[in-house]
């Protein structure tokens, strides 16, 4: 019988990252990062998560920039061919250094077998963090990547545009799933158009799951729908447009699009909490 309990090495990595500042009281930065490397060597999946609702009254606020930066530097030390999934969730990435170090580890090629990259509900990746991640995606060192989750990270049009440009470049050719946005995020026409250009590039032939949440401007949603209409490669199976501003024009366009052959493989359409 299998269990979902995390590997003891994964739990140890999580503990070091959570208590990063405390660890440095007793060991040098190099020593702690060496321990991280030895723990990471044979992991196939790593999830580093903080509390869903951190309290400022508590000593620990979960994993913060220092811990994520340490993880990034450890991942830069050598290849980790067994690592297939990396999840960073509910972490406090307020500065730029943590994301920059993590992105740099991707650019080294040490994570070239990574298949799933998830950043969800982190405070606060924002456009700056999204741009450094986009640079890493542009490097071409994630050719095995199949899924990117960027839900609820405070990303706006600038960050989404950078991510879309990187993915449209053809450097992540096996991508099947892209998830961006949330109820709390607000994309506008620029973000929608950038995502549309990514789709029209036809450099993502296996993309079958698109979740584009929080586009509050109808023109942005329309741009994405029109791009999907003209797509000549791949078959879309899931389309999620939750929390989007869809008016009469957008609804009519979507209804027409659903009757087209390019949408014949669609199995899930989610318009929850969208304005119709």
C-alpha positions in Angstrom: 0.0 0.0 0.0 1.3 3.4 -0.9 1.1 6.5 1.2 1.3 10.2 0.5 3.7 10.9 3.5 6.7 13.0 2.4 10.1 11.5 2.3 12.2 12.1 5.4 14.7 14.0 3.3 12.0 16.3 2.0 10.9 17.0 5.5 14.5 17.7 6.5 14.8 20.1 3.6 11.6 21.8 4.6 12.8 22.2 8.2 16.1 23.8 7.2 14.4 26.2 4.8 11.8 27.2 7.4 14.4 27.8 10.1 17.0 29.3 7.8 17.9 32.2 10.1 18.1 29.9 13.1 20.3 27.4 11.2 22.9 30.1 10.5 23.4 30.7 14.2 25.1 27.3 14.5 26.6 26.7 11.0 28.0 28.7 8.1 25.9 29.3 5.1 28.1 27.0 3.0 27.7 24.2 5.6 23.9 24.4 5.6 23.7 24.5 1.9 26.0 21.5 1.6 23.5 19.6 3.9 20.7 20.7 1.5 22.5 19.4 -1.5 23.0 16.0 0.1 19.3 15.8 1.0 18.1 16.9 -2.4 20.3 14.5 -4.4 17.8 11.6 -4.7 14.5 13.4 -4.4 12.1 13.1 -7.3 9.6 15.6 -5.8 10.1 18.5 -3.5 7.3 20.6 -2.0 8.2 23.6 0.2 5.2 25.2 1.8 4.4 27.8 4.4 1.3 28.2 6.5 -1.8 29.2 4.5 -2.4 32.1 6.8 0.8 33.1 8.6 0.4 35.1 11.7 2.7 38.0 12.4 2.4 37.2 16.1 4.2 33.9 15.7 8.0 33.6 15.6 7.9 31.7 12.4 6.2 33.0 9.3 7.0 29.9 7.2 9.6 29.8 4.4 10.8 33.3 3.5 13.2 34.8 1.0 16.3 33.6 2.9 15.2 29.9 2.8 14.2 30.0 -0.9 17.5 31.7 -1.7 19.3 28.9 0.1 17.3 26.3 -1.9 18.2 28.1 -5.1 21.9 28.2 -4.3 21.9 24.5 -3.3 20.3 23.6 -6.6 23.0 25.5 -8.5 25.8 23.2 -7.0 25.3 20.2 -9.2 22.8 18.4 -11.5 19.7 16.9 -9.9 18.5 14.5 -12.7 16.0 12.7 -10.5 14.0 15.8 -9.5 10.8 15.8 -11.5 8.5 18.2 -9.5 9.2 21.4 -7.6 6.4 23.1 -5.6 6.8 26.4 -3.8 3.5 27.3 -2.0 2.4 29.8 0.6 5.9 31.2 1.0 6.8 34.8 1.7 8.9 35.9 -1.3 8.8 39.6 -0.6 12.3 40.4 -1.9 13.9 39.5 -5.2 16.8 37.4 -4.1 15.0 34.2 -3.3 13.3 34.0 -6.7 16.4 35.2 -8.5 18.5 32.3 -6.9 15.8 29.8 -7.7 15.6 31.0 -11.3 19.4 30.9 -11.6 19.4 27.3 -10.6 17.1 26.5 -13.5 19.3 28.5 -15.9 22.3 26.2 -15.0 20.6 23.2 -16.5 20.7 21.3 -13.2 16.9 20.7 -13.3 16.7 19.7 -16.9 14.4 16.7 -16.1 11.9 18.8 -14.2 8.4 18.1 -15.4 6.2 20.1 -13.0 6.9 23.6 -11.7 4.3 25.0 -9.2 4.3 28.4 -7.6 1.0 28.9 -5.9 -0.3 31.4 -3.3 3.1 32.9 -2.6 3.4 36.4 -1.1 4.7 38.1 -3.0 6.3 37.0 -6.3 4.7 39.8 -8.4 5.9 41.0 -11.8 9.6 41.1 -10.7 9.6 37.5 -9.7 7.7 36.5 -12.8 10.3 38.2 -15.0 13.2 36.4 -13.5 11.3 33.1 -13.8 10.6 34.0 -17.5 14.3 34.4 -18.1 14.9 30.9 -16.7 12.2 29.5 -19.0 13.8 31.3 -21.9 17.1 29.6 -21.2 16.0 26.4 -22.9 17.1 24.3 -19.9 13.6 23.0 -19.1 12.9 21.0 -22.2 11.1 18.3 -20.2 8.7 20.6 -18.4 5.1 19.7 -18.9 3.2 21.8 -16.3 3.5 25.3 -14.9 1.3 26.6 -12.2 1.4 30.3 -11.4 -1.9 30.6 -9.5 -2.3 33.5 -7.0 1.2 35.0 -6.8 0.4 38.7 -7.3 1.4 38.7 -10.9 0.1 41.4 -13.3 0.3 42.2 -17.0 4.1 42.8 -17.0 4.9 39.5 -15.4 2.4 37.5 -17.5 3.7 39.1 -20.7 7.2 38.0 -19.8 6.1 34.5 -19.0 4.1 34.3 -22.2 6.9 35.6 -24.4 9.3 33.0 -22.9 6.9 30.1 -23.5 6.1 31.3 -27.0 9.8 31.1 -27.8 9.7 27.3 -28.2 12.1 26.7 -25.4 9.5 24.6 -23.4 8.2 22.5 -26.2 6.6 19.7 -24.1 4.3 21.9 -22.0 0.8 20.5 -21.7 -0.6 22.7 -18.9 -0.4 26.4 -18.0 -2.2 27.9 -15.1 -2.0 31.6 -14.2 -4.0 34.1 -12.2 -6.6 34.1 -9.4 -9.6 35.9 -8.0 -7.2 38.4 -6.4 -5.1 39.1 -9.5 -6.2 41.4 -12.3 -5.0 41.0 -15.9 -6.0 43.5 -18.6 -5.8 43.7 -22.4 -1.9 43.6 -22.4 -1.8 40.4 -20.5 -4.5 38.8 -22.6 -2.8 39.8 -25.9 0.5 38.5 -24.7 -1.1 35.1 -23.9 -2.8 35.2 -27.3 0.6 35.7 -29.1 2.0 32.8 -27.1 -0.8 30.6 -28.4 -0.4 31.9 -32.0 3.3 31.1 -32.0 2.3 27.4 -32.2 5.4 26.5 -30.3 3.3 24.7 -27.6 1.8 21.9 -29.7 1.0 19.8 -26.7 -0.8 22.5 -24.6 -4.2 20.9 -23.6 -4.9 22.6 -20.3 -5.1 26.4 -20.1 -6.3 28.2 -17.0 -6.4 32.0 -17.4 -8.0 33.5 -14.4 -8.6 37.1 -13.4 -8.7 38.9 -16.7 -11.0 41.7 -15.9 -11.0 43.3 -19.3 -13.2 41.6 -21.9 -10.8 42.5 -24.8 -8.1 40.4 -23.1 -10.3 37.3 -22.9 -11.5 37.8 -26.5 -7.9 38.0 -27.7 -7.2 34.6 -26.1 -10.4 33.0 -27.5 -9.6 34.2 -31.0 -6.0 32.9 -30.7 -7.4 29.5 -29.7 -9.8 29.5 -32.7 -6.9 29.8 -35.1 -4.7 27.2 -33.4 -3.7 24.5 -35.9 -1.6 22.3 -33.6 -2.7 20.3 -30.6 -6.1 19.7 -29.0 -7.4 21.8 -26.0 -9.0 19.6 -23.4 -9.5 22.1 -20.5 -10.2 25.8 -20.6 -10.6 27.7 -17.3 -11.6 31.4 -17.5 -12.7 31.9 -13.9 -12.9 35.4 -12.5 -12.8 36.9 -15.9 -14.8 39.9 -17.3 -16.8 38.3 -20.1 -19.5 40.5 -21.6 -22.1 39.8 -24.4 -19.5 40.0 -27.2 -17.1 37.6 -25.4 -20.0 35.2 -24.6 -21.1 35.1 -28.3 -17.6 34.6 -29.5 -17.0 31.8 -27.0 -20.2 30.1 -28.0 -19.3 30.2 -31.7 -15.8 29.0 -30.9 -17.1 25.9 -29.1 -18.8 24.7 -32.2 -15.5 24.7 -34.2 -13.4 21.6 -34.8 -10.5 23.0 -32.8 -12.6 22.8 -29.7 -13.9 19.3 -30.4 -11.6 17.7 -27.8 -12.7 20.1 -25.0 -13.8 18.2 -21.9 -13.9 21.0 -19.3 -15.0 24.6 -19.5 -15.0 26.6 -16.3 -16.5 30.1 -16.3 -17.2 30.2 -12.5 -17.4 33.7 -11.0 -17.0 35.3 -14.4 -19.2 38.3 -15.4 -21.5 37.3 -18.3 
